[in-house]
Amino acid sequence: MKLTPLGDRVVLKQLEAEEVTKGGIILATAAQEKPQQAEVVAVGPGGVIDGKEVTMQVKEGQNVIYSKYAGTEVKLDGEEYIIVKQSDILAIVE
């Protein structure tokens, strides 16, 4: 099954959380901080959203950093995704 976002929405797949600190301490799953970095899986078409022209600036396959409490979490075919508005994406990681 494929997710196709509408409007200015972007589907993200969250990258794995750090399991070991820089000092070498192994973190339990509950202690791991949820990463704010994700891979773009699908991008909506953009267009006129709320009377304003929106041009999509991200592409599939890019790694991005998004707002900590942004988006809607969705589970599909055993995979977890986050659907966010493009404005919730803060930066593209090169």
SULLINHU-V955953 format. One record per backbone hydrogen bond with DSSP energy under -1.0 kcal/mol. NH is the residue of the N-H (numbers start at 1). CO is the residue of the C=O. E is the energy in kcal/mol with one decimal. If there is no record, write none. Layout:
NH;CO;E  NH;CO;E
This chain:
9;6;-1.7  10;84;-2.9  11;42;-2.6  12;82;-3.2  13;39;-2.6  15;37;-2.2  21;25;-2.8  24;21;-1.8  27;19;-3.0  38;64;-2.5  39;13;-2.6  40;62;-2.9  41;11;-3.1  42;11;-1.4  44;9;-2.4  46;7;-2.5  47;54;-2.3  49;52;-3.0  52;49;-1.8  54;47;-3.4  61;40;-2.9  62;59;-1.6  64;38;-3.0  65;91;-2.5  66;36;-2.4  67;88;-2.4  70;67;-1.3  72;83;-1.9  74;81;-3.0  76;79;-2.9  79;76;-2.0  81;74;-3.3  82;12;-2.5  83;72;-2.5  84;10;-2.5  86;8;-2.4  88;85;-1.9  89;86;-1.7  90;65;-2.6  91;65;-1.6  93;63;-3.1
